[in-house]
Amino acid sequence: MWKVAIRRACSVFRIDTSTYHYQACSPDQAPLRNRIREIAETRVRYGYRRVHVLLRREGWDVNHKRT
């Protein structure tokens, strides 16, 4: 489309080139989400705190805010 150098385009928009090249490196959380759903479906009355305890017992290294 527009054949403009990345450095030139970034300078026009006043952003750093490292922002343009940034790639998120967060791990995939799909297995954790699936396991939380499984626990929530089988144990309907459990809240997030109890689900968090069960995940920790199963070996998931998860923060309570993610639960």
C-alpha positions in Angstrom: 0.0 0.0 0.0 2.2 2.9 1.2 5.8 2.1 0.7 7.3 4.0 3.6 10.2 3.0 5.8 9.2 1.9 9.3 11.6 4.5 10.9 10.0 7.3 8.8 6.4 6.2 9.7 7.2 5.9 13.4 8.8 9.4 13.4 5.7 10.8 11.7 3.4 9.2 14.3 5.9 10.1 17.1 6.3 6.5 18.4 9.4 4.5 19.1 10.4 1.8 16.6 10.5 -0.7 19.5 6.8 -0.1 20.0 6.2 -1.0 16.4 8.2 -4.2 16.7 6.8 -5.3 20.1 5.4 -8.8 20.4 3.6 -9.9 23.5 5.2 -13.0 25.2 2.5 -14.0 27.6 1.9 -17.8 27.8 -1.3 -19.3 26.5 -3.9 -19.5 29.3 -6.5 -21.7 27.5 -5.7 -24.9 29.6 -6.1 -23.0 32.8 -9.4 -21.4 31.7 -10.7 -24.8 30.7 -9.7 -26.3 34.1 -11.4 -23.5 36.0 -14.6 -24.0 33.9 -14.5 -27.8 34.7 -14.2 -27.1 38.4 -16.9 -24.5 38.3 -19.3 -26.9 36.4 -18.8 -29.8 38.8 -18.6 -27.7 42.0 -21.2 -25.1 41.4 -21.2 -23.7 44.9 -17.5 -23.1 45.1 -16.3 -19.5 44.8 -13.1 -18.2 43.3 -11.2 -18.6 46.5 -12.0 -22.3 46.8 -11.4 -22.9 43.1 -8.0 -21.2 43.6 -7.1 -23.6 46.4 -8.1 -26.6 44.3 -5.9 -25.4 41.4 -2.9 -24.9 43.7 -3.4 -28.4 45.1 -3.4 -29.8 41.5 -0.1 -28.0 40.9 -1.1 -25.0 38.9 1.1 -22.0 39.6 -1.6 -19.4 39.4 -2.1 -16.0 41.0 -5.4 -15.5 42.9 -6.1 -12.5 40.6 -6.0 -14.7 37.5 -8.6 -17.1 39.1 
